[in-house]
């Protein structure tokens, strides 16, 4: 995916989810924001791939 203009989005996370994501971000040597974006991107790419296979 191409890098597009970035927008700020506020998201409410459960404490446990935020803690887990923060720990994963640290393990992956990236910010919490970049960890969330990476995981969302991967999820959307998988979803699009699944939709292609079903078509």
N, C-alpha and C positions, 0 to 999 in steps of 0.2 A: 504494500500500500504506500502511496505517496504521502509525504509529510504535508499536511494542509495547515491552513491558518488555525491557530489554537484558540479555544474559548475556555473561560473559567466556568466550571460547573461545581456547585456545592452538592455534596452527597452525605447523607446521614448513614453511618455504619454502626452496627452493634459493636460493643466494646471488644468482644472476642474476635470478631471478624477483622477489626482494625488491628488488633494485636497480632493476629496471624499474618495479615498482609504486611505489617511493618517488619515482622521477623523474616518473612520471605524476601522482602525488599533488601534487607540487610545482607542476607545470604547471597542475593544476586547482585550486590553492590550497586543498587540504584535507589532512587528516592521512592517514597510511598506513592507519589503521584505517577511516576514512571512504571512502577510495579502494577498499579491498577490499570493504566492504559495498556500495558503489555498483555495483561490477562484478558481485558475486554477485547482487544484486537484479535487475540488467538481464538477466543470464544466465537466472535463474529465470523472469522475466516472459516472455522470448522462448521458453523451453521450454514454458511453459503455453500461450502463444499458438499455438505449433506443434501442441501436443496438441489444442487446440480445433479447429484447421483439419483435422486428420486424423480427427476424430470424425464 
